[in-house]
Amino acid sequence: MLAAVSATRRDRLTSLFAVIHASAHEGSGALQFGDHPGGGAVLFDAGRVCWAAIPGAGRRLFDLVCAHAEASRPEIDSAYAAWRERGEPFGEILVARKLVGAGDLRGLLLRQTSETLVMLAERDAEPVWVAHRGGGYQPKFTFSLPEIAAATTAAGLAIDVTAAQAELAAVIGDSDGGGAAFDVDVDGPSLAFAVRGELDYDDVRTLGAWVTDVASRWQSDSFPGFIVASMGAGGLVAWATDGRLFGARFDSPSGLIRALAHLKRRT
């Protein structure tokens, strides 16, 4: 039963990401999931995701801030009341009052948005695009499609990304490369659950398809230390660590050489 639920969740997430990817090209607006009070929406600005909203999402952000911020509960309560009364973005009030740092808030917003997207993926309502009639939402915090898809996959499949993020940082570093950690399913597309570097959504999907194809040629216990494919001046690298599959793309020789040297030291 658990495997069937997991497969359904993967399929729903894949379908949701496809719709979000198509909608991002529409500009500023909202992807509406039903028009009833319990409906939801994903808001976009300049091709990036601003946030996802369903009834109670603001309260979820409040709970996350209370759990992770060093500010006192009365200070957070006051900011939350100001949001309810004046309609100013709750997160921006927190930053303005120095209750949460901008970087910490962005991480909490990403978590709240990804959790909301998991819930939206479970709904059967056909989403409808509604263009923004003004000049855009002009949010202070937005998320790229690879970033939001990875965070949503991690939330939906209950994957701890800490080790994967550290692995990507160690292999890719500050080079010109980009990469991802993938959850691979034999009956469906791979899903990235952690990303690093400048890769767009199509790049991540292409990289995931290549990593999946490469991995299918070996038994899990016989996968080599790493596999390399030439690509112009740079190349592609696939490797496995602690049962997880990773892939990276480098556009120049320097980043590729650095990554291979790091991986070779561990084999």
Buried (B, 14 or more C-beta within 10 A) or exposed (E): EEEEEBEEBBBBBBEBBEBBBEBBEBBBBBBBBBEEEEBBBBBBBEBBBBBBBBEEBBEBBBBBBBEBBEBEEEBBEBBBEBBEEEEEBBBBBBBEBEBBEEEBBBBBBBBBBBBBBBBBBEBEBEBEBBEBEEEBBEBEBBBBBBBBBBBBBBBBBEBEBEEBBEBBEEBBBEBBBBBBBBBBBEEEBBBBBBBBBEBBBEBBBBBBBBBBEBBEEEEEEEBEEBBBEEEEEBBBBBBBBEEBBBBBBBBBEBBBBBBBEBBEEEE
